[in-house]
Amino acid sequence: MPFDLVIELKNEPGALARVAKAVSDAGVNLAAATCMGTAEQVELHILVPHAEAAKHALALSQLAVTREREVVVVEVEDRPGVLADLTRRVANGGVDLDLVYIATRNRVVFGSPDLAGLKAVLG
């Protein structure tokens, strides 16, 4: 079951490298990452298959996970219109999205307050 973990970081050189090292040293694959924020502070989202192992490794490196949640990951064909098709299905199912990013190997990550509804429409 894939999890999106959020780590709030001071925006400085090496911040992402510390997170990547902590997770990889624990043997956890980082399947995706996206970062948003300001010049001072960023919110890093990472996609991992095993939340507990990643959270433990991050804690040992003095990096705290501020939020976590299960997400839906959909394998897709790499072609124009895929995201439009998927998000149309989600909209037609009446599900609100609050997270979308692209993962490795042609996958799209979706998050919603209505996880069950999201799974139903993208299942």
C-alpha positions as CSV (number, residue, x, y, z in Angstrom):
1,M,0.0,0.0,0.0
2,P,1.7,3.3,-1.1
3,F,2.0,6.2,1.3
4,D,2.7,9.9,0.7
5,L,4.9,11.2,3.5
6,V,5.4,14.9,4.0
7,I,8.6,16.3,5.5
8,E,8.9,20.1,6.2
9,L,12.4,21.3,5.5
10,K,14.4,24.4,5.7
11,N,15.2,25.2,2.1
12,E,19.0,24.8,2.0
13,P,21.6,23.0,0.0
14,G,21.6,19.3,0.9
15,A,18.2,19.1,2.4
16,L,16.8,16.7,-0.2
17,A,20.0,14.7,-0.1
18,R,19.6,14.1,3.7
19,V,16.1,12.8,3.1
20,A,17.1,10.6,0.2
21,K,20.1,9.1,2.1
22,A,18.0,8.4,5.2
23,V,15.3,6.6,3.2
24,S,17.8,4.7,1.0
25,D,19.9,3.7,4.0
26,A,16.8,2.0,5.4
27,G,16.4,0.0,2.2
28,V,13.2,1.8,1.3
29,N,12.6,2.7,-2.4
30,L,11.7,6.3,-3.1
31,A,9.2,5.9,-5.9
32,A,8.5,9.7,-6.3
33,A,9.2,13.0,-4.8
34,T,7.8,16.5,-5.2
35,C,8.7,19.7,-3.4
36,M,6.8,23.0,-3.0
37,G,7.4,26.0,-0.8
38,T,9.2,29.3,-0.4
39,A,12.8,30.4,-0.4
40,E,13.0,29.6,3.3
41,Q,10.8,26.6,3.9
42,V,9.6,23.7,1.7
43,E,7.2,20.8,1.9
44,L,8.6,17.6,0.5
45,H,6.2,14.8,-0.5
46,I,7.8,11.4,-1.0
47,L,6.1,8.2,-2.2
48,V,7.2,5.1,-0.4
49,P,5.8,1.5,-0.3
50,H,6.6,1.1,3.5
51,A,5.7,4.1,5.7
52,E,6.9,2.7,9.0
53,A,10.5,1.9,7.8
54,A,10.8,5.3,6.1
55,K,9.5,7.2,9.1
56,H,11.8,5.3,11.4
57,A,14.9,6.1,9.2
58,L,13.9,9.7,8.9
59,A,13.5,10.1,12.7
60,L,17.0,8.6,13.2
61,S,18.3,11.4,10.9
62,Q,16.4,14.1,12.9
63,L,13.9,14.5,10.0
64,A,10.2,14.4,11.0
65,V,7.3,13.3,8.9
66,T,4.6,15.9,9.6
67,R,1.8,14.2,7.7
68,E,1.2,10.8,6.1
69,R,-1.5,9.2,4.2
70,E,-2.3,6.3,1.9
71,V,-2.6,7.4,-1.8
72,V,-3.8,5.8,-5.0
73,V,-1.1,5.1,-7.6
74,V,-2.2,4.4,-11.1
75,E,0.1,2.9,-13.8
76,V,-0.4,4.8,-17.0
77,E,0.7,4.8,-20.6
78,D,3.1,7.6,-21.5
79,R,0.9,9.5,-24.0
80,P,-0.9,12.8,-24.3
81,G,-4.3,12.9,-22.6
82,V,-3.7,10.3,-19.9
83,L,-4.0,12.8,-17.1
84,A,-7.1,14.4,-18.6
85,D,-8.8,11.0,-18.9
86,L,-8.0,10.0,-15.3
87,T,-9.0,13.3,-13.8
88,R,-12.3,13.2,-15.9
89,R,-13.1,9.8,-14.3
90,V,-12.4,11.2,-10.9
91,A,-14.6,14.2,-11.5
92,N,-17.4,12.1,-12.9
93,G,-17.2,10.0,-9.8
94,G,-17.7,13.2,-7.7
95,V,-14.3,12.9,-5.9
96,D,-12.3,16.0,-5.0
97,L,-8.5,15.7,-5.4
98,D,-6.0,17.5,-3.2
99,L,-2.8,15.9,-4.4
100,V,-1.5,14.8,-7.8
101,Y,2.1,14.1,-8.9
102,I,4.0,11.9,-11.2
103,A,6.0,8.9,-10.0
104,T,8.6,6.7,-11.6
105,R,7.8,4.2,-14.3
106,N,4.8,6.1,-15.7
107,R,2.6,6.3,-12.6
108,V,0.4,9.0,-11.3
109,V,-0.1,9.5,-7.6
110,F,-3.6,10.8,-6.4
111,G,-4.7,11.9,-3.0
112,S,-8.1,12.7,-1.8
113,P,-10.0,13.2,1.5
114,D,-12.3,10.6,0.0
115,L,-9.8,7.8,-0.4
116,A,-12.5,5.1,-0.7
117,G,-14.3,7.1,-3.4
118,L,-11.0,7.7,-5.2
119,K,-10.1,4.0,-5.1
120,A,-13.6,3.2,-6.4
121,V,-13.3,5.4,-9.5
122,L,-9.7,4.6,-10.3
123,G,-9.7,1.0,-9.0
